[in-house]
Amino acid sequence: MKIVLNLIALAACATAKLSEEYKVFDDSAASWDYSESSQKEWEETWPECGYKGGNSPIDIDKTSHNKYAYKKNKFLPNLELTELKEEFDLTLLNNGHFLELSGMPESVLTGGPVLGEESYKLIGGELHWGKSEHQVNDKHAEGEMYFIFERDSQEESTYNADFITLSVLLDVGSKDKKDLGSIVDEWESLVEVNSVSTVAEVTLQSLLPDKKHKEFYMYDGHSSHPPCKAEMTYIVYRNKNKMSKKQFKKFEKLENIGGEAMKKNYRKEQTLGNRVVVNSFSNGLDKGNKNDGGFDMMDLFSQ
């Protein structure tokens, strides 16, 4: 089985237009939304959205997880990211479904699930709220931020897919990160669909929760919104970033493609099926769980 490393990325440039790479798996111009009734109809227009046991997001729970748990750092190396401290002007675009993030430096990702000498370059991101798309132990966070990387090589890979998605869960806390607060401060200029704003002097390090990039969950999935075509490996950080409840509420004032308040923009939980969920930091999600002998990366390819 090909391990697909994908980050649901947006490569909207300074002109707020999506890159050709992102158009492959994004249909944000279409008139879908995140209402329960609309989500049930996605697969009628985009059949891949109805693929059972292969879609995203999922609930990363201890039942599906512990069978494949393994000792800390025994098989998965830490994630390695470049340009973490480089300041850049972050472009925000309200596309009527979520916030697209662009203008980021071409950070290079290696390590983690990336096999061989290949690497991936950052091409953009997404911001979702109302609840996080992914759950851990049946619990949603308050929001979720995606960072999407594209595989550098144009040659077909046996194990590495074309994209990887880094996921940062966002939760309520008394102290928020400075650059996250700066994004919230732009909400008034982002209310209308297709409106654009810029946050100056942002760094990737300020948007990520784990400076050492050691602790994360990983599984194979697809892009979590229409057309659901892009296969990708999701890397979900164990640690979360914090924002205040008041800040989350400001995002809910943005308008969706129908001109209504975008109070939530997350996809409902999808069936895990026979997919493998692993982590990089412990013997299981809960303390005290014993390792069943370790997890070998090559087990992923024999499913």
Sequence and secondary structure as in RCSB ss.txt:
>XXXX:A:sequence
MKIVLNLIALAACATAKLSEEYKVFDDSAASWDYSESSQKEWEETWPECGYKGGNSPIDIDKTSHNKYAYKKNKF
LPNLELTELKEEFDLTLLNNGHFLELSGMPESVLTGGPVLGEESYKLIGGELHWGKSEHQVNDKHAEGEMYFIFE
RDSQEESTYNADFITLSVLLDVGSKDKKDLGSIVDEWESLVEVNSVSTVAEVTLQSLLPDKKHKEFYMYDGHSSH
PPCKAEMTYIVYRNKNKMSKKQFKKFEKLENIGGEAMKKNYRKEQTLGNRVVVNSFSNGLDKGNKNDGGFDMMDL
FSQ
>XXXX:A:secstr
  B          TT    HHHHTT  TTSS  SSHHHHHHHHHH GGGG TTT S  EE HHHHGGG   TTSS
   EEES TT  EEEEEEE SSSEEEE     EEEETT  TT  EEEEEEEEEESS SSEETTEE SEEEEEEEE
ES  S  SSB SEEEEEEEEEE SS  HHHHHHHTTGGGG STT EEEEEEE HHHH S TT   EEEEEEE SS
TT   EEEEEEESS EEE HHHHHHHTTSB TTSSB           TT   EESSSSSSSTT   SS   GGGG
GG 
